[in-house]
Amino acid sequence: MKQNPKTILFQGDSITDGNWDRNEDPNHILGHGYVFILAGRLGCELAQDRPRFINRGISGNRVSDLYARWNEDAISLNPDLISILIGVNDAWRIMSGHPGGVTDRFERAYRHLLAETKEVLPHAGLVFCEPFILKTGATEENWDKWRKHMDEYNRIVLQLAKEYDAVFVPLQAAFDKAASSTGAAYWLWDGVHPTAAGHELIAREWLSVVQNSPLAIR
């Protein structure tokens, strides 16, 4: 990875998307979630270096959807650091009996994406965020099956982080701990999508891990 990353790309589904503005409006271009929080803090602290933060999260995406648009939404942007948070929609398709979830492509598609990234952008740093859920709303029914799918995805993401020399940001335990004293909906209003407090929690965990790693943004 380059010594001083200047372009930081955030990729994922609706949790990353945060309704970011597709018209390049600087006031809304990063959405209103954890990406905005991270860009605000790091952008302010590192203003002299003018780091560039890009949000390309797309609501509803699975890993296979991410891979399908990887050329235009990742490789062509030539980022120095790529942060990925993905997985809940892969499980959602399976749990809902949707045709798109007939086969579980989570690991297969993730590996394709990473292999291509390492080949074309060998110096880009990689940050893998652990997907997460809590027991409320959409996940309350069949909770045990939901958690089983997500625990398996988290095992896969951790393993991929080891294989691809990426930084792994654990999030499930942080949400479990936070919810133990407040209830799940305070952090993830439907068991999947974060509230304002939930996005702040993601940002804090991301900073705690990444900024104390070899990929720290300085």
Residue pairs with C-beta under 8 A, 6 or more apart in sequence:
1 80
1 81
1 123
1 124
1 125
1 214
1 215
2 80
2 123
4 49
4 218
5 51
5 79
5 80
5 81
5 125
5 215
5 217
6 49
6 50
6 51
6 52
6 80
7 51
7 52
7 54
7 77
7 78
7 79
7 80
7 81
8 39
8 42
8 51
8 52
8 53
8 54
8 79
8 80
8 81
8 83
8 217
9 54
9 56
9 74
9 77
9 79
9 81
9 82
9 83
10 16
10 35
10 38
10 53
10 54
10 55
10 56
10 57
10 83
10 85
11 56
11 57
11 66
11 73
11 74
11 82
11 83
11 84
11 85
11 86
12 57
12 61
12 66
12 84
12 85
12 86
12 129
13 57
13 58
13 59
13 60
13 61
13 62
13 85
13 86
13 88
13 89
14 57
14 58
14 59
14 60
14 61
14 193
15 33
15 34
15 57
15 85
15 88
15 192
15 193
15 194
15 202
16 31
16 33
16 34
16 35
16 55
16 57
16 85
17 31
17 33
17 55
17 57
17 58
17 59
18 30
18 31
18 32
18 33
18 34
18 35
18 36
18 55
18 57
18 199
19 28
19 31
19 32
20 28
20 29
20 30
20 31
20 35
20 55
20 57
21 27
21 28
21 29
21 31
29 55
30 36
30 39
30 53
30 55
31 55
31 57
32 199
33 194
33 199
33 202
34 194
34 199
34 200
34 202
34 203
34 206
35 53
35 55
35 57
37 199
37 200
37 203
38 53
38 203
38 206
38 207
39 53
41 203
41 207
42 51
42 53
42 207
42 217
43 51
43 53
46 217
46 218
51 217
54 77
54 79
56 73
56 74
56 77
57 85
58 65
58 69
58 73
60 89
61 86
61 89
62 86
62 89
62 90
62 93
62 100
62 105
62 106
62 109
63 86
63 87
63 90
63 105
63 106
63 109
63 110
63 113
64 105
64 109
65 89
66 84
66 86
66 109
66 113
67 109
67 112
67 113
67 116
70 113
70 116
70 117
74 82
74 117
75 116
75 117
75 120
75 121
78 121
79 121
79 124
80 123
80 124
80 125
81 124
81 125
81 126
81 127
81 215
81 217
82 117
82 121
82 124
82 125
82 126
82 127
83 127
83 129
83 206
83 210
84 126
84 127
84 128
84 129
85 129
85 131
85 202
86 110
86 131
87 106
87 131
87 150
87 153
87 154
87 157
88 131
88 132
88 133
88 150
88 192
90 101
90 104
90 105
90 106
90 149
90 153
91 131
91 133
91 146
91 149
91 150
91 153
92 98
92 101
92 138
92 192
93 100
93 101
94 101
94 104
94 149
95 101
95 142
95 145
95 146
95 149
106 153
106 156
107 156
107 160
110 156
110 157
110 160
111 160
114 126
114 160
114 164
117 124
117 126
118 164
125 166
125 167
125 215
126 161
126 164
126 165
126 166
126 167
126 215
127 166
127 167
127 169
127 206
127 210
127 215
128 157
128 158
128 160
128 161
128 166
128 167
128 168
128 169
129 169
129 171
129 202
129 206
130 154
130 157
130 158
130 168
130 169
130 170
130 171
130 172
131 150
131 153
131 154
131 157
131 171
131 172
132 150
132 171
132 172
132 175
132 188
133 139
133 146
133 147
133 150
133 172
133 188
133 191
133 192
134 175
134 176
134 179
134 184
134 185
134 187
134 188
134 191
135 143
135 147
135 184
135 191
136 183
136 184
136 185
136 188
136 189
136 190
136 191
137 185
137 188
137 189
137 190
137 191
137 192
138 190
138 191
138 192
139 146
139 190
139 191
139 192
140 191
150 172
154 172
157 168
158 168
160 166
161 167
161 168
162 168
167 209
167 210
167 213
167 214
167 215
168 209
169 205
169 206
169 209
169 210
170 205
170 209
171 201
171 202
171 205
174 201
174 205
175 187
175 188
175 198
175 201
178 186
178 187
178 201
179 186
179 187
179 188
184 191
185 191
185 195
186 195
186 197
187 194
187 195
187 197
187 198
187 201
188 194
188 195
188 198
189 195
189 198
194 201
194 202
210 216
210 217
211 217
